Amino acid sequence: MAEPFAVFTPIGEVGFKIGPVVLNMYTVPAFFMVILSIVCCFIVQLLFKEEYAGIIKEEDKKDDPNIVIPKFDVIPALICIYLWVVSCMVATNIEVISTPWSVVMYNWKDADAVLYNGIFQTASCLVSSGNSFLIGYTRIGQIEKRKQIIFGVTVFLLFHVFNYPWPFYSGPLDYIPEGKNPTEVGGCLPSYKWCETTVRVPFPIYLICFVFFFGVSFPFTGSPSATLYSQILGPRKQGMMQGIHSFGGSIAQFVAPILTTYLFQISGYKYVMVTQICTLGLALLLTVVFYKRLVPLKMPVPVKETTNDDGFHKI
């Protein structure tokens, strides 16, 4: 999880102590995020004002009894939640295994793996920011949300397909020399028996997929699915449903690393890729199958009551 904080790598693995608190390249990012989160809480409380835009309130219904908000379609809403869960799962899994994964594949020592993957992730974030800008300020953003989602999920799938340990890749992986440890040299731990039969993903493929495929897939999956989810719910207060949406992503970020770490330790990255290919494939399948239902909530046209010359009401 320290990859985005490659800037702290110069502190080193040993670092220093302030009383009982150990500060090194692994712990400082966590403390930094705690401080940043506290600062953000104060900023939100002091500088932001909560206002609802485009929401039909109870007062509006009283003023115009013809305003009716229909129930939203549950299945498309659940699909959007699942898309968010999958996005969070993939992001967390790659953050979790990228360091040990690159250590065993390219024989990088721990500090180098954190640094290099941090650089790759920074580059990926720049690509992602560029794509988010294009979505927000160019005609690309006018492309139908469903098509953006299909494109983003497809690129996600390609990342995992290219990084699957295909038999035509070179291998097997190397073990750490006897008497050495991961802080000195990279490679497989002696307990990783799967390294004997596991191949190495070519580094150019790993680099291109990490930087560009991730940089493209996240903004074309997360943003459109969240926007579409809000449109499916319609012009009603969405606090509860948005909470469920966020809760799904949080659960994915909690559960996925446990499963991924376990799979990596007993079988390498092969079944990590298989698991994510299956979850992404299901996301793509659901989006295609329910394509016509993944649309914004349709509001009924209000009917106004008029009075004829003879005094009768006409609807």
Sine and cosine of phi, psi and omega as CSV:
sin_phi,cos_phi,sin_psi,cos_psi,sin_omega,cos_omega
0.00,0.00,-0.03,1.00,-0.07,-1.00
-1.00,-0.03,-0.01,1.00,-0.11,-0.99
-0.84,0.54,-0.66,0.75,-0.01,-1.00
-0.91,0.41,-0.23,0.97,-0.09,-1.00
-0.94,-0.34,0.70,0.72,0.03,-1.00
-0.88,0.48,-0.34,0.94,0.01,-1.00
-0.88,0.47,-0.38,0.92,-0.01,-1.00
-1.00,0.02,-0.03,1.00,-0.03,-1.00
-0.85,0.53,-0.62,0.79,0.00,-1.00
-0.86,0.51,-0.33,0.95,0.04,-1.00
-0.89,0.47,-0.50,0.87,0.05,-1.00
1.00,0.01,0.21,-0.98,-0.03,-1.00
-0.97,0.25,-0.49,0.87,0.01,-1.00
-0.99,0.13,-0.74,0.68,0.03,-1.00
0.91,0.41,-0.63,-0.77,-0.01,-1.00
-0.47,-0.88,0.14,-0.99,-0.04,-1.00
-0.87,-0.50,0.60,-0.80,0.21,-0.98
-0.87,-0.49,0.99,-0.10,-0.13,-0.99
0.92,0.39,-0.77,-0.64,0.01,-1.00
-1.00,0.10,-0.09,1.00,-0.09,-1.00
-1.00,0.04,0.83,-0.56,0.02,-1.00
-1.00,-0.07,0.81,-0.59,0.02,-1.00
-0.89,-0.45,0.92,-0.39,0.06,-1.00
-0.60,-0.80,-0.14,-0.99,-0.09,-1.00
-0.91,0.42,-0.27,0.96,-0.01,-1.00
-0.99,-0.12,-0.53,0.85,-0.07,-1.00
-1.00,-0.04,-0.53,0.85,-0.04,-1.00
-0.86,0.51,-0.67,0.74,0.05,-1.00
-0.84,0.55,-0.60,0.80,0.01,-1.00
-0.92,0.40,-0.71,0.71,0.04,-1.00
-0.90,0.44,-0.62,0.78,0.03,-1.00
-0.87,0.49,-0.68,0.73,-0.01,-1.00
-0.93,0.38,-0.57,0.82,0.06,-1.00
-0.89,0.46,-0.74,0.67,0.01,-1.00
-0.89,0.45,-0.70,0.72,0.00,-1.00
-0.89,0.46,-0.64,0.77,0.01,-1.00
-0.91,0.42,-0.65,0.76,0.03,-1.00
-0.90,0.44,-0.69,0.72,0.04,-1.00
-0.87,0.49,-0.67,0.74,0.00,-1.00
-0.89,0.45,-0.60,0.80,0.04,-1.00
-0.87,0.48,-0.69,0.72,0.02,-1.00
-0.92,0.40,-0.64,0.77,0.01,-1.00
-0.89,0.46,-0.72,0.70,0.01,-1.00
-0.88,0.47,-0.67,0.74,-0.05,-1.00
-0.94,0.35,-0.61,0.80,-0.14,-0.99
-1.00,-0.06,-0.54,0.84,-0.16,-0.99
-0.95,-0.31,-0.23,0.97,-0.06,-1.00
-0.95,-0.31,0.60,-0.80,0.06,-1.00
-0.87,-0.50,0.78,-0.62,-0.07,-1.00
-0.99,0.16,0.88,-0.48,0.06,-1.00
-0.68,-0.73,0.60,-0.80,-0.01,-1.00
-0.99,-0.16,0.82,-0.57,0.01,-1.00
-0.95,-0.32,0.75,-0.66,0.05,-1.00
0.96,0.29,0.32,0.95,-0.01,-1.00
-0.98,-0.20,0.75,-0.66,0.08,-1.00
-0.99,0.11,0.90,-0.43,-0.06,-1.00
-1.00,-0.03,0.18,-0.98,0.03,-1.00
-0.89,0.46,-0.55,0.83,0.02,-1.00
-0.90,0.44,-0.59,0.81,0.02,-1.00
-0.91,0.42,-0.61,0.79,0.01,-1.00
-0.92,0.38,-0.57,0.82,0.02,-1.00
-0.94,0.35,-0.62,0.78,0.01,-1.00
-0.93,0.36,-0.57,0.82,0.00,-1.00
-0.73,-0.68,0.99,-0.13,-0.04,-1.00
-0.90,0.43,-0.21,0.98,0.00,-1.00
-0.98,0.18,-0.18,0.98,0.01,-1.00
-0.98,0.22,0.86,-0.51,0.01,-1.00
-0.73,-0.69,0.80,-0.61,0.07,-1.00
-0.99,-0.12,0.93,-0.37,-0.01,-1.00
-0.94,0.34,0.27,-0.96,0.07,-1.00
-0.93,0.37,0.59,-0.81,0.03,-1.00
-0.99,0.14,0.37,-0.93,0.01,-1.00
-0.97,0.23,0.89,-0.46,-0.14,-0.99
-0.93,0.37,-0.69,0.72,-0.10,-1.00
-0.87,0.49,-0.77,0.64,0.06,-1.00
-0.86,0.50,-0.59,0.81,0.04,-1.00
-0.89,0.46,-0.68,0.74,0.02,-1.00
-0.91,0.41,-0.58,0.81,0.04,-1.00
-0.90,0.44,-0.67,0.75,0.03,-1.00
-0.90,0.44,-0.62,0.78,0.07,-1.00
-0.89,0.46,-0.68,0.73,0.00,-1.00
-0.89,0.45,-0.63,0.78,0.04,-1.00
-0.87,0.49,-0.65,0.76,0.02,-1.00
-0.93,0.37,-0.65,0.76,0.05,-1.00
-0.86,0.51,-0.71,0.70,-0.01,-1.00
-0.90,0.44,-0.67,0.74,0.01,-1.00
-0.87,0.49,-0.71,0.70,0.02,-1.00
-0.91,0.41,-0.62,0.78,-0.01,-1.00
-0.89,0.45,-0.73,0.69,-0.02,-1.00
-0.90,0.44,-0.71,0.70,-0.01,-1.00
-0.86,0.51,-0.73,0.68,-0.03,-1.00
-0.92,0.39,-0.68,0.74,-0.02,-1.00
-0.87,0.49,-0.70,0.71,-0.02,-1.00
-0.92,0.38,-0.61,0.79,0.06,-1.00
-0.88,0.47,-0.63,0.78,-0.06,-1.00
-0.94,0.33,-0.71,0.70,-0.13,-0.99
-0.99,-0.12,-0.14,0.99,-0.09,-1.00
-0.87,0.50,-0.63,0.78,0.01,-1.00
-0.93,0.36,-0.84,0.54,0.03,-1.00
-0.90,0.44,-0.51,0.86,0.02,-1.00
-0.89,0.45,-0.75,0.66,-0.01,-1.00
-0.95,0.32,-0.46,0.89,0.06,-1.00
-0.89,0.46,-0.71,0.70,-0.04,-1.00
-0.98,0.21,-0.50,0.87,-0.05,-1.00
-0.99,0.16,-0.67,0.74,-0.15,-0.99
-0.89,-0.45,0.18,0.98,0.06,-1.00
0.84,0.54,0.58,0.82,0.09,-1.00
-0.99,0.13,0.63,-0.78,0.13,-0.99
-0.96,0.28,0.24,-0.97,-0.16,-0.99
-0.82,0.57,-0.74,0.67,-0.06,-1.00
-0.89,0.46,-0.66,0.75,0.02,-1.00
-0.91,0.41,-0.63,0.78,0.00,-1.00
-0.89,0.45,-0.67,0.74,0.04,-1.00
-0.90,0.44,-0.70,0.72,-0.02,-1.00
-0.90,0.43,-0.79,0.61,-0.08,-1.00
-0.90,0.43,-0.69,0.72,0.02,-1.00
-0.92,0.39,-0.52,0.85,0.10,-1.00
-0.90,0.43,-0.65,0.76,0.05,-1.00
-0.90,0.43,-0.69,0.72,0.01,-1.00
-0.88,0.47,-0.67,0.74,-0.04,-1.00
-0.94,0.35,-0.57,0.82,0.09,-1.00
-0.88,0.47,-0.70,0.71,0.05,-1.00
-0.89,0.46,-0.65,0.76,0.03,-1.00
-0.89,0.45,-0.63,0.77,0.03,-1.00
-0.91,0.42,-0.59,0.81,0.05,-1.00
-0.91,0.42,-0.67,0.74,0.07,-1.00
-0.89,0.46,-0.67,0.74,0.01,-1.00
-0.89,0.45,-0.67,0.74,0.03,-1.00
-0.90,0.44,-0.65,0.76,0.05,-1.00
-0.88,0.47,-0.67,0.74,0.03,-1.00
-0.93,0.37,-0.59,0.81,0.05,-1.00
-0.90,0.44,-0.61,0.79,0.06,-1.00
-0.89,0.45,-0.69,0.72,0.01,-1.00
-0.89,0.46,-0.64,0.77,0.02,-1.00
-0.91,0.41,-0.60,0.80,-0.07,-1.00
-0.99,0.13,-0.47,0.88,-0.17,-0.99
-0.81,-0.59,0.12,0.99,0.04,-1.00
-0.78,-0.63,0.00,-1.00,-0.01,-1.00
-0.92,0.38,-0.27,0.96,0.04,-1.00
-0.85,0.52,-0.59,0.81,0.01,-1.00
-0.92,0.40,-0.31,0.95,0.01,-1.00
-1.00,0.09,-0.14,0.99,0.08,-1.00
-0.90,0.44,0.62,-0.79,-0.05,-1.00
-0.80,0.60,0.69,-0.72,-0.07,-1.00
-0.84,0.55,-0.62,0.78,-0.02,-1.00
-0.89,0.45,-0.62,0.78,0.01,-1.00
-0.94,0.35,-0.61,0.79,0.07,-1.00
-0.88,0.47,-0.67,0.74,-0.01,-1.00
-0.89,0.45,-0.72,0.70,0.01,-1.00
-0.87,0.50,-0.67,0.74,0.03,-1.00
-0.89,0.46,-0.73,0.68,-0.03,-1.00
-0.89,0.46,-0.70,0.71,0.00,-1.00
-0.91,0.41,-0.60,0.80,0.03,-1.00
-0.89,0.46,-0.67,0.74,0.03,-1.00
-0.91,0.41,-0.63,0.78,0.11,-0.99
-0.82,0.57,-0.73,0.68,-0.01,-1.00
-0.88,0.48,-0.66,0.75,0.00,-1.00
-0.88,0.47,-0.61,0.79,0.06,-1.00
-0.82,0.57,-0.74,0.67,-0.07,-1.00
-0.96,0.26,-0.54,0.84,0.04,-1.00
-0.91,0.41,-0.71,0.71,-0.01,-1.00
-0.93,0.37,-0.51,0.86,-0.03,-1.00
-1.00,-0.08,0.15,0.99,0.12,-0.99
-0.95,0.30,0.60,-0.80,-0.03,-1.00
-0.96,0.27,0.97,0.25,0.01,-1.00
-0.91,0.40,0.58,-0.82,-0.07,-1.00
-0.89,0.45,-0.34,0.94,0.00,-1.00
-1.00,0.08,-0.03,1.00,0.15,-0.99
-0.97,0.23,0.36,-0.93,-0.03,-1.00
-0.96,0.27,0.46,-0.89,0.00,-1.00
-0.01,-1.00,-0.09,-1.00,-0.04,1.00
-0.99,0.17,-0.03,-1.00,0.00,-1.00
-0.98,0.22,0.35,-0.94,-0.04,-1.00
-1.00,-0.09,0.54,-0.84,0.09,-1.00
-1.00,-0.04,0.43,-0.90,0.09,-1.00
-0.90,0.44,0.76,-0.65,0.00,-1.00
-0.83,0.56,0.56,-0.83,-0.02,-1.00
-0.87,0.50,0.72,-0.70,-0.01,-1.00
1.00,-0.01,-0.10,1.00,0.03,-1.00
-0.97,-0.25,0.24,-0.97,0.08,-1.00
-0.71,-0.71,0.21,-0.98,-0.10,-0.99
-0.88,0.47,-0.29,0.96,0.04,-1.00
-0.97,0.24,-0.28,0.96,-0.03,-1.00
-0.97,-0.24,-0.64,0.77,-0.06,-1.00
-0.46,-0.89,0.51,-0.86,-0.02,-1.00
-1.00,0.00,0.09,-1.00,-0.01,-1.00
0.69,-0.73,-0.09,-1.00,-0.03,-1.00
-0.99,0.11,0.60,-0.80,0.14,-0.99
-0.94,0.34,0.45,-0.89,0.01,-1.00
-0.84,0.54,-0.46,0.89,-0.02,-1.00
-0.97,0.24,-0.24,0.97,-0.02,-1.00
-0.99,0.11,0.98,0.19,-0.02,-1.00
-0.90,0.43,-0.42,0.91,-0.04,-1.00
-0.92,0.38,-0.29,0.96,0.00,-1.00
-0.90,0.44,-0.41,0.91,-0.02,-1.00
-0.91,0.42,-0.42,0.91,-0.06,-1.00
-0.86,-0.52,0.18,0.98,-0.06,-1.00
-0.97,-0.23,0.65,-0.76,-0.03,-1.00
-0.99,-0.11,0.12,-0.99,-0.07,-1.00
-0.95,-0.32,0.83,-0.56,0.08,-1.00
-0.93,0.38,0.79,-0.62,0.02,-1.00
-0.81,0.59,0.70,-0.71,-0.08,-1.00
-0.85,0.53,-0.67,0.74,0.03,-1.00
-0.85,0.53,-0.61,0.80,0.03,-1.00
-0.91,0.41,-0.71,0.71,0.02,-1.00
-0.86,0.52,-0.73,0.69,-0.04,-1.00
-0.90,0.43,-0.76,0.65,-0.03,-1.00
-0.89,0.46,-0.69,0.72,0.00,-1.00
-0.90,0.43,-0.69,0.72,-0.05,-1.00
-0.90,0.44,-0.71,0.70,-0.09,-1.00
-0.98,0.18,-0.78,0.62,-0.17,-0.99
-1.00,-0.04,-0.70,0.72,-0.03,-1.00
-0.91,0.42,-0.70,0.71,0.06,-1.00
-0.92,0.40,-0.66,0.75,-0.02,-1.00
-0.89,0.46,-0.44,0.90,0.02,-1.00
-1.00,-0.02,-0.66,0.75,-0.16,-0.99
-0.94,0.33,-0.63,0.78,-0.07,-1.00
-0.89,0.47,-0.79,0.61,0.00,-1.00
-0.91,0.40,-0.40,0.91,0.00,-1.00
-1.00,-0.02,0.03,1.00,0.07,-1.00
-0.89,-0.45,-0.82,0.58,-0.08,-1.00
-0.91,0.42,-0.78,0.62,-0.06,-1.00
-0.91,0.42,-0.78,0.63,0.00,-1.00
-0.89,0.46,-0.62,0.79,-0.02,-1.00
-0.93,0.37,-0.62,0.79,0.04,-1.00
-0.92,0.39,-0.66,0.76,0.03,-1.00
-0.91,0.42,-0.71,0.70,0.01,-1.00
-0.89,0.45,-0.62,0.79,0.03,-1.00
-0.86,0.51,-0.71,0.71,0.02,-1.00
-0.90,0.44,-0.63,0.78,0.02,-1.00
-0.93,0.36,-0.57,0.82,0.03,-1.00
-0.91,0.41,-0.61,0.79,0.02,-1.00
-0.93,0.37,-0.53,0.84,0.06,-1.00
1.00,0.02,-0.04,-1.00,-0.09,-1.00
-0.98,0.19,0.80,0.59,0.07,-1.00
-0.87,-0.50,0.25,-0.97,0.08,-1.00
-0.90,0.44,0.76,-0.65,-0.18,-0.98
-0.90,-0.44,0.24,0.97,-0.08,-1.00
-0.80,0.59,-0.75,0.66,-0.04,-1.00
-0.90,0.45,-0.75,0.66,-0.06,-1.00
-0.94,0.35,-0.60,0.80,0.07,-1.00
-0.92,0.38,-0.53,0.85,0.08,-1.00
-0.90,0.43,-0.66,0.75,0.06,-1.00
-0.90,0.45,-0.65,0.76,0.03,-1.00
-0.85,0.52,-0.75,0.66,0.01,-1.00
-0.92,0.38,-0.59,0.80,0.00,-1.00
-0.88,0.48,-0.64,0.77,0.03,-1.00
-0.87,0.50,-0.69,0.72,0.04,-1.00
-0.91,0.42,-0.61,0.79,0.00,-1.00
-0.92,0.40,-0.66,0.75,0.04,-1.00
-0.88,0.47,-0.66,0.75,0.03,-1.00
-0.88,0.48,-0.66,0.75,-0.01,-1.00
-0.94,0.35,-0.37,0.93,0.02,-1.00
-1.00,0.07,-0.70,0.71,-0.11,-0.99
-0.99,0.13,-0.68,0.74,-0.12,-0.99
-0.83,0.55,-0.71,0.70,-0.01,-1.00
-0.88,0.48,-0.56,0.83,0.01,-1.00
-0.91,0.42,-0.75,0.66,0.01,-1.00
-0.91,0.42,-0.69,0.73,-0.04,-1.00
-0.90,0.44,-0.70,0.71,0.02,-1.00
-0.88,0.48,-0.66,0.75,0.01,-1.00
-0.89,0.45,-0.73,0.68,0.00,-1.00
-0.89,0.46,-0.65,0.76,-0.02,-1.00
-0.90,0.43,-0.64,0.76,-0.04,-1.00
-0.93,0.36,-0.59,0.81,-0.09,-1.00
-1.00,-0.08,-0.38,0.93,-0.10,-0.99
-0.63,-0.78,0.05,1.00,-0.02,-1.00
0.99,0.12,-0.34,-0.94,-0.08,-1.00
-1.00,0.00,-0.05,1.00,-0.05,-1.00
-0.86,0.50,-0.81,0.59,-0.08,-1.00
-0.98,0.18,-0.29,0.96,0.19,-0.98
-0.90,0.43,-0.71,0.70,0.03,-1.00
-0.91,0.41,-0.66,0.75,0.00,-1.00
-0.88,0.47,-0.70,0.71,0.00,-1.00
-0.87,0.50,-0.71,0.71,-0.04,-1.00
-0.96,0.27,-0.54,0.84,0.09,-1.00
-0.89,0.46,-0.64,0.77,0.01,-1.00
-0.91,0.41,-0.71,0.71,-0.02,-1.00
-0.93,0.38,-0.63,0.78,0.05,-1.00
-0.94,0.34,-0.62,0.78,0.05,-1.00
-0.88,0.48,-0.64,0.77,0.05,-1.00
-0.91,0.42,-0.64,0.77,0.03,-1.00
-0.88,0.48,-0.69,0.72,0.02,-1.00
-0.91,0.42,-0.67,0.74,0.00,-1.00
-0.89,0.46,-0.71,0.70,0.01,-1.00
-0.89,0.46,-0.64,0.77,0.00,-1.00
-0.90,0.43,-0.64,0.77,-0.01,-1.00
-0.96,0.30,-0.71,0.70,-0.05,-1.00
-0.90,0.43,-0.66,0.75,-0.04,-1.00
-0.97,-0.22,0.48,0.88,-0.07,-1.00
-0.82,0.57,-0.71,0.71,-0.08,-1.00
-0.95,0.30,-0.30,0.95,0.01,-1.00
-0.99,-0.11,-0.17,0.98,0.04,-1.00
-0.99,0.11,0.93,0.36,-0.06,-1.00
-0.73,-0.69,0.38,-0.92,0.05,-1.00
-0.87,0.49,0.44,-0.90,0.03,-1.00
-0.87,0.49,0.76,-0.65,0.01,-1.00
-1.00,-0.04,0.88,-0.47,0.00,-1.00
-1.00,0.09,0.69,-0.73,0.05,-1.00
-0.92,0.39,0.59,-0.81,0.02,-1.00
-0.95,0.31,0.85,-0.53,-0.02,-1.00
-0.90,0.43,0.69,-0.72,0.00,-1.00
-0.98,-0.22,0.84,-0.55,-0.02,-1.00
-1.00,-0.06,0.59,-0.81,0.00,-1.00
-1.00,-0.09,0.75,-0.66,0.01,-1.00
-0.85,-0.53,0.27,-0.96,-0.02,-1.00
-0.87,-0.49,0.79,-0.62,0.03,-1.00
-0.97,0.23,0.15,-0.99,0.02,-1.00
-0.90,0.44,-0.47,0.89,-0.02,-1.00
-0.99,0.10,0.06,1.00,0.07,-1.00
1.00,-0.05,-0.08,1.00,0.01,-1.00
-0.99,0.10,0.53,-0.85,0.04,-1.00
-1.00,0.10,0.64,-0.77,0.02,-1.00
-0.81,-0.58,0.75,-0.66,0.00,-1.00
-0.97,-0.25,0.00,0.00,0.00,0.00
